C-alpha cells in the first residue's frame, strides 16, 4: 500500500472483516476479490488499488472514505489539513484525501486528484447504500455512470443516480481535482 497509511489500511480491513464474523472466503464471495488477494492485502504483501479497496469496503458495508478514516483512527471533530489522511492508488497515482473529521458521520467529504489519463472504476455495490455528488474543482472529469458518460468541467456538479458501475477518467493532460460528497441513503 502507498503512503504511511498502508499498514493501517491492511489492519483495518482485517479487523472489520473479523468484527463482522466474515471469513476471507465470505468476503471474497461478497466482494468478487479472490481469497488469496484478500489475504495478501491483509498481510501487507500487496498494495491494493482504489478499485479493489472500493469492492472490499462495499462488501463490508462502508465507503472507501470510511475505511481510510478508520485506518487513520480519526474520530475528532476538527482535523487540520495536514492531519487529513491521504491514500494514493499504487496503480494510477489517484490521490484520495479524507477531508471529513469523523468516520460514520452523515456526510463525508473526499478530495480526489486524478492524474492525466488515469481511470479508476468502482462496481455498483460501492454506491448501493450512499448518495454521491461530484463537484469538479480543477480540470476536466469524464465520469461514466453505467452506459452514460458525463463530461464535467471546473465548477460542474453531478448528483449520481441509482447504483451503477462507475468510472472516473481524466481525459486531459492536466491533473483533475474534484470533491466527492457522500451521504448514507436514508440520512
Backbone bond lengths (Angstrom), bond angles and torsions (degrees), N, CA, C in turn:
res aa  C-N    CA-C-N  psi(-1)  N-CA   C-N-CA  omega(-1)  CA-C   N-CA-C  phi
1 X - - - 1.435 - - 1.521 108.60 -
2 X 1.297 116.13 158.11 1.454 119.24 -176.96 1.512 110.90 -97.76
3 X 1.328 115.23 165.66 1.443 123.41 179.90 1.536 110.73 62.07
4 X 1.302 116.40 175.13 1.461 121.64 -179.83 1.526 111.01 -69.56
5 X 1.311 117.95 -13.49 1.458 122.65 -176.84 1.530 112.31 -78.23
6 X 1.323 118.31 -15.60 1.463 122.49 -175.04 1.506 115.62 -50.60
7 X 1.339 119.33 -57.35 1.466 119.69 -179.52 1.531 112.57 -61.24
8 X 1.323 117.44 -35.56 1.467 120.46 178.75 1.524 111.21 -67.00
9 X 1.326 117.62 -36.83 1.470 120.49 176.85 1.525 110.64 -63.53
10 X 1.327 117.04 -42.96 1.461 121.22 179.40 1.526 110.52 -60.11
11 X 1.331 116.86 -47.09 1.459 121.83 -180.00 1.527 111.17 -65.46
12 X 1.331 117.46 -40.80 1.468 121.58 -179.57 1.523 110.80 -63.88
13 X 1.333 117.88 -42.34 1.468 120.70 177.07 1.524 110.43 -58.97
14 X 1.317 116.34 -46.48 1.460 120.51 -179.37 1.530 110.94 -63.18
15 X 1.333 117.03 -44.87 1.471 120.90 179.14 1.524 112.11 -62.09
16 X 1.334 117.38 -42.92 1.465 121.09 179.39 1.529 111.09 -64.48
17 X 1.321 116.03 -43.74 1.472 120.39 179.06 1.523 110.06 -59.98
18 X 1.327 116.81 -47.65 1.467 120.94 -178.70 1.527 111.63 -67.26
19 X 1.329 117.71 -39.49 1.471 121.05 179.42 1.522 111.87 -62.79
20 X 1.321 116.52 -27.89 1.462 120.76 178.54 1.527 112.04 -90.75
21 X 1.327 115.73 4.82 1.465 120.54 178.61 1.514 113.44 68.14
22 X 1.325 116.46 27.14 1.471 121.00 -178.65 1.525 110.90 -97.12
23 X 1.306 115.33 135.83 1.461 119.52 169.64 1.530 107.40 -81.34
24 X 1.308 115.79 168.71 1.463 119.32 175.09 1.520 111.04 -60.04
25 X 1.335 116.45 -34.96 1.466 121.16 179.78 1.522 112.43 -65.94
26 X 1.332 117.00 -41.11 1.469 120.73 179.08 1.527 110.08 -66.09
27 X 1.346 116.61 -44.52 1.463 119.48 178.10 1.522 110.45 -62.67
28 X 1.325 116.92 -38.32 1.467 121.09 177.93 1.524 110.52 -61.47
29 X 1.315 115.99 -44.76 1.467 120.53 -179.53 1.527 111.71 -63.66
30 X 1.329 117.03 -43.72 1.461 121.28 -177.58 1.528 113.17 -73.39
31 X 1.328 116.86 -29.79 1.465 120.35 -175.55 1.522 114.03 -97.77
32 X 1.335 116.65 -21.33 1.459 119.35 -174.18 1.524 112.51 78.97
33 X 1.334 117.26 11.38 1.466 122.91 176.64 1.529 106.72 -102.16
34 X 1.321 117.81 133.88 1.463 120.46 -175.43 1.527 112.08 -61.22
35 X 1.310 115.59 150.77 1.466 121.59 179.46 1.526 109.92 -60.56
36 X 1.318 116.41 -39.42 1.462 120.97 178.63 1.525 110.93 -61.58
37 X 1.333 116.96 -44.11 1.466 120.56 179.88 1.520 110.58 -64.87
38 X 1.335 117.82 -40.87 1.460 121.09 178.09 1.523 109.83 -59.85
39 X 1.313 116.94 -45.63 1.460 121.23 178.64 1.527 111.23 -61.12
40 X 1.318 116.81 -42.60 1.464 120.55 -179.77 1.530 111.36 -66.19
41 X 1.342 116.72 -36.76 1.467 120.89 177.43 1.531 109.60 -66.45
42 X 1.342 116.62 -49.48 1.461 121.01 -178.30 1.527 112.15 -62.49
43 X 1.321 117.68 -30.62 1.467 121.76 178.87 1.522 112.27 -84.33
44 X 1.336 117.21 -4.33 1.459 120.64 -179.67 1.520 113.54 75.94
45 X 1.341 116.80 17.84 1.467 121.06 -178.80 1.519 113.06 -79.93
46 X 1.340 117.10 -24.95 1.467 121.24 -179.76 1.521 109.74 -131.69
47 X 1.306 115.36 157.86 1.454 122.41 176.50 1.526 107.87 -99.87
48 X 1.343 118.55 106.87 1.461 120.19 -178.32 1.521 111.53 -70.77
49 X 1.315 114.90 149.37 1.459 120.87 175.87 1.521 109.70 -82.26
50 X 1.318 115.77 168.73 1.463 120.65 176.41 1.524 110.51 -59.92
51 X 1.331 116.81 -39.09 1.470 120.35 -179.67 1.523 110.64 -62.35
52 X 1.337 117.70 -43.88 1.467 120.44 178.60 1.527 111.29 -64.93
53 X 1.329 116.72 -45.19 1.462 119.17 179.04 1.520 111.39 -64.09
54 X 1.326 117.05 -34.36 1.461 120.70 176.69 1.517 111.76 -63.37
55 X 1.323 116.45 -41.73 1.470 120.65 179.04 1.526 111.12 -67.44
56 X 1.334 116.21 -42.04 1.468 120.16 -179.82 1.518 111.73 -67.77
57 X 1.336 117.05 -44.53 1.468 118.87 -179.36 1.529 110.63 -64.90
58 X 1.325 117.70 -39.13 1.471 120.21 178.17 1.525 110.67 -62.10
59 X 1.323 116.97 -41.47 1.466 120.63 179.30 1.527 111.42 -66.40
60 X 1.334 116.84 -25.43 1.461 121.64 177.21 1.529 112.22 -88.30
61 X 1.341 116.82 -4.02 1.461 121.49 176.38 1.509 114.70 83.05
62 X 1.337 117.52 22.90 1.460 121.23 177.61 1.528 109.17 -132.54
63 X 1.323 116.02 166.39 1.454 120.07 177.01 1.521 109.28 -86.46
64 X 1.320 115.75 163.48 1.458 121.02 176.99 1.526 110.24 -60.80
65 X 1.324 117.56 -39.47 1.465 119.14 -179.93 1.532 111.09 -67.63
66 X 1.338 118.57 -34.06 1.467 120.43 174.34 1.520 110.30 -63.12
67 X 1.326 116.41 -40.72 1.460 120.76 178.16 1.524 110.27 -59.80
68 X 1.327 116.73 -46.88 1.465 121.01 -179.97 1.525 110.44 -63.02
69 X 1.325 117.64 -43.68 1.464 120.96 -179.34 1.524 111.06 -65.64
70 X 1.323 117.02 -41.70 1.471 119.57 177.93 1.526 110.63 -63.82
71 X 1.320 116.83 -38.99 1.466 120.09 178.44 1.524 110.35 -61.91
72 X 1.311 115.84 -35.44 1.468 121.47 178.54 1.523 111.20 -74.69
73 X 1.352 116.43 -16.41 1.460 123.05 -177.74 1.529 111.24 63.18
74 X 1.319 116.33 32.51 1.459 119.95 -177.97 1.510 112.79 -93.38
75 X 1.301 117.44 117.10 1.463 122.52 176.14 1.527 110.50 -125.49
76 X 1.319 117.36 15.27 1.461 121.04 -178.17 1.534 110.94 -78.60
77 X 1.328 116.94 160.01 1.465 121.19 177.72 1.514 111.42 -82.60
78 X 1.311 118.00 -24.54 1.462 122.14 179.56 1.520 108.82 -123.27
79 X 1.309 115.43 125.55 1.462 120.51 175.18 1.519 106.81 -127.51
80 X 1.316 115.84 114.81 1.463 121.37 179.13 1.517 109.61 -66.14
81 X 1.317 115.92 154.02 1.467 121.43 -177.16 1.521 112.03 -51.21
82 X 1.320 117.52 -43.24 1.468 119.84 -177.93 1.530 112.90 -72.06
83 X 1.353 118.11 -11.53 1.464 122.85 179.25 1.534 112.53 -97.79
84 X 1.325 117.31 -10.28 1.462 120.47 -176.65 1.528 109.73 -70.76
85 X 1.333 116.55 128.76 1.457 118.91 -177.82 1.526 111.77 -66.13
86 X 1.323 114.84 134.73 1.465 122.05 178.19 1.517 107.36 -119.59
87 X 1.302 115.94 134.22 1.459 121.79 177.00 1.518 108.05 -125.38
88 X 1.317 116.86 134.85 1.454 122.07 179.69 1.527 109.04 -114.51
89 X 1.326 116.45 126.20 1.457 122.92 178.34 1.533 108.12 -68.25
90 X 1.330 118.22 121.39 1.463 119.81 -177.99 1.529 113.37 -67.17
91 X 1.325 117.66 -20.30 1.455 120.32 -178.74 1.515 114.69 -83.90
92 X 1.337 116.90 -32.98 1.471 120.20 -173.40 1.527 113.60 -123.84
93 X 1.328 117.51 -10.78 1.464 123.80 -174.00 1.539 111.49 68.34
94 X 1.326 116.67 15.94 1.469 123.25 172.41 1.520 106.58 -60.73
95 X 1.336 117.82 128.89 1.476 122.36 -178.88 1.516 110.04 -111.14
96 X 1.300 115.93 130.26 1.457 122.49 -176.65 1.529 108.44 -123.50
97 X 1.323 116.67 121.24 1.467 122.45 179.09 1.528 108.18 -110.21
98 X 1.333 116.89 122.51 1.458 121.90 176.01 1.527 107.03 -81.13
99 X 1.323 116.50 98.81 1.463 122.61 -174.89 1.530 111.33 -75.73
100 X 1.320 117.32 -40.63 1.469 122.01 -176.45 1.521 111.34 -64.21
101 X 1.328 117.08 141.62 1.455 119.86 -176.97 1.521 116.32 -77.31
102 X 1.306 120.27 -28.34 1.465 119.93 -172.40 1.522 112.42 -123.24
103 X 1.336 115.79 132.34 1.467 121.10 175.56 1.519 109.49 -69.83
104 X 1.322 116.15 143.74 1.449 120.51 174.41 1.518 115.40 80.47
105 X 1.330 118.71 3.64 1.457 120.85 176.99 1.517 110.14 -68.71
106 X 1.331 117.44 171.17 1.463 119.33 -177.21 1.530 113.35 -70.32
107 X 1.336 117.20 -22.91 1.465 121.05 -179.73 1.520 108.45 -133.42
108 X 1.322 115.40 139.41 1.462 121.08 174.71 1.519 108.39 -122.11
109 X 1.314 115.87 140.72 1.456 122.22 174.77 1.521 107.72 -114.28
110 X 1.315 115.84 130.39 1.460 121.63 -179.55 1.521 108.11 -132.23
111 X 1.326 116.27 123.34 1.460 121.00 175.54 1.526 107.88 -96.76
112 X 1.326 115.69 131.65 1.462 120.66 -178.49 1.512 109.89 -124.45
113 X 1.330 115.36 139.17 1.461 121.51 171.24 1.521 106.90 -116.97
114 X 1.323 115.46 119.42 1.462 122.28 -177.67 1.524 108.54 -108.90
115 X 1.342 117.50 114.83 1.464 120.34 -177.63 1.533 112.27 -63.70
116 X 1.323 116.74 161.96 1.467 121.05 177.71 1.531 111.55 -53.79
117 X 1.331 115.93 132.07 1.462 122.26 176.52 1.519 115.53 77.38
118 X 1.328 118.92 -7.84 1.468 121.84 -175.72 1.523 111.83 -70.27
119 X 1.335 115.18 149.01 1.466 124.14 175.88 1.522 108.21 -132.79
120 X 1.336 116.26 133.03 1.457 121.69 176.63 1.523 107.06 -135.02
121 X 1.332 116.31 123.31 1.455 120.98 -178.84 1.516 112.49 -114.00
122 X 1.332 115.46 149.86 1.458 122.24 177.94 1.528 108.76 -134.10
123 X 1.344 117.79 144.58 1.463 120.92 179.00 1.526 111.52 -74.72
124 X 1.309 116.44 163.28 1.469 121.49 -179.58 1.520 112.05 -56.59
125 X 1.346 117.82 -36.37 1.462 119.02 -176.97 1.528 112.50 -64.74
126 X 1.318 118.94 -18.08 1.467 121.42 176.29 1.533 111.25 -68.27
127 X 1.336 116.85 -16.27 1.459 121.96 -177.78 1.529 111.77 -114.16
128 X 1.325 117.56 5.24 1.462 122.03 -171.06 1.526 113.99 -65.23
129 X 1.313 118.58 -32.73 1.466 119.79 -174.69 1.525 112.37 -117.90
130 X 1.344 116.45 19.11 1.460 120.00 -178.35 1.525 111.91 -138.80
131 X 1.331 114.99 159.36 1.464 123.26 168.47 1.526 105.67 -104.38
132 X 1.331 116.65 142.90 1.464 120.94 178.53 1.522 110.34 -129.47
133 X 1.323 115.43 140.90 1.453 121.89 167.03 1.520 106.63 -127.20
134 X 1.319 115.85 141.70 1.462 122.06 -179.83 1.517 107.67 -119.54
135 X 1.333 116.26 125.43 1.465 122.44 179.22 1.519 107.60 -120.86
136 X 1.322 117.40 116.62 1.463 121.74 -177.88 1.527 109.20 -80.37
137 X 1.331 115.48 123.83 1.456 122.72 -179.39 1.522 111.84 -93.16
138 X 1.329 117.08 -38.69 1.465 122.94 179.56 1.521 108.91 -148.68
139 X 1.328 116.75 142.55 1.458 121.19 173.80 1.514 113.34 84.93
140 X 1.335 114.30 -159.63 1.468 122.86 -177.70 1.518 109.02 -128.18
141 X 1.332 115.75 136.34 1.460 122.48 178.69 1.523 108.55 -123.60
142 X 1.332 115.75 125.20 1.465 121.00 171.62 1.524 105.40 -98.70
143 X 1.324 116.19 109.83 1.454 121.37 -175.80 1.518 109.01 -110.22
144 X 1.331 115.95 119.12 1.466 121.35 178.43 1.517 108.54 -99.16
145 X 1.333 114.41 124.13 1.464 123.54 179.42 1.519 106.02 -119.30
146 X 1.345 116.57 99.29 1.458 119.76 -172.84 1.515 109.27 64.91
147 X 1.317 117.37 -121.06 1.471 122.48 -179.96 1.527 113.06 -94.63
148 X 1.329 116.94 -3.85 1.461 121.08 -175.15 1.535 110.21 -101.47
149 X 1.336 115.68 131.78 1.458 119.64 175.84 1.525 109.27 -108.11
150 X 1.330 115.32 131.20 1.455 122.48 175.94 1.526 106.93 -111.61
151 X 1.323 117.80 125.13 1.457 121.09 175.01 1.520 106.64 -100.63
152 X 1.332 115.02 116.36 1.454 122.28 -174.75 1.520 110.09 -112.44
153 X 1.323 116.20 132.24 1.455 122.25 176.55 1.524 109.08 -108.86
154 X 1.314 115.75 174.81 1.459 122.10 -178.43 1.535 110.93 -48.13
155 X 1.334 115.39 128.58 1.456 121.46 178.49 1.518 114.31 90.96
156 X 1.337 118.70 -17.12 1.465 121.44 179.60 1.528 109.72 -73.09
157 X 1.344 115.29 145.77 1.463 121.38 -179.73 1.531 108.53 -133.08
158 X 1.323 116.09 133.07 1.461 122.46 -178.82 1.516 109.83 -123.04
159 X 1.338 117.04 131.73 1.459 122.64 171.50 1.522 106.49 -98.25
160 X 1.338 117.40 122.63 1.459 120.47 -178.26 1.518 111.05 -70.26
161 X 1.319 115.20 147.81 1.452 121.96 177.70 1.520 110.89 -85.69
162 X 1.348 117.13 -153.40 1.468 121.30 178.84 1.535 110.13 -58.10
163 X 1.344 117.31 153.32 1.467 120.79 -177.80 1.527 113.03 -53.57
164 X 1.317 114.79 126.78 1.463 124.19 177.35 1.520 107.16 -142.59
165 X 1.339 118.31 158.13 1.464 118.62 170.54 1.535 107.25 -61.41
166 X 1.330 116.56 137.70 1.463 120.48 -176.44 1.522 110.94 -129.42
167 X 1.330 114.51 153.23 1.460 120.27 176.42 1.518 109.45 -138.48
168 X 1.328 115.24 131.33 1.455 123.26 173.81 1.521 106.29 -97.83
169 X 1.337 116.98 128.16 1.467 120.54 -178.51 1.525 109.18 -138.04
170 X 1.326 114.92 132.91 1.462 120.23 173.77 1.520 106.60 -101.88
171 X 1.344 117.94 102.76 1.466 121.05 -175.51 1.531 113.69 -82.63
172 X 1.325 117.63 2.12 1.459 120.35 -173.79 1.533 111.41 -106.16
173 X 1.320 114.80 -179.90 1.466 121.29 177.06 1.527 111.63 -98.44
174 X 1.334 116.94 7.75 1.459 123.15 177.02 1.525 108.71 -113.66
175 X 1.310 116.45 152.65 1.450 121.44 177.89 1.533 110.06 -64.90
176 X 1.311 116.62 148.01 1.470 122.60 176.44 1.521 107.59 -116.94
177 X 1.321 116.13 133.52 1.462 121.46 178.60 1.518 107.98 -125.63
178 X 1.330 115.86 131.68 1.463 119.81 -179.33 1.519 110.55 -145.49
179 X 1.324 114.57 159.54 1.451 122.27 178.34 1.528 107.91 -109.20
180 X 1.326 115.90 132.83 1.456 121.29 175.09 1.529 106.67 -110.03
181 X 1.333 115.77 126.02 1.455 122.05 176.87 1.526 106.32 -106.66
182 X 1.309 116.02 123.81 1.471 121.67 -173.97 1.526 108.47 -122.07
183 X 1.327 115.89 132.46 1.464 120.56 171.68 1.528 108.25 -134.37
184 X 1.302 114.66 150.23 1.463 119.32 178.95 1.520 109.59 -72.35
185 X 1.316 116.39 143.25 1.468 120.16 175.17 1.522 108.32 -62.36
186 X 1.306 115.99 137.67 1.453 121.06 -177.56 1.527 113.08 88.28
187 X 1.346 116.01 -6.58 1.477 118.99 -179.98 1.508 109.84 -90.33
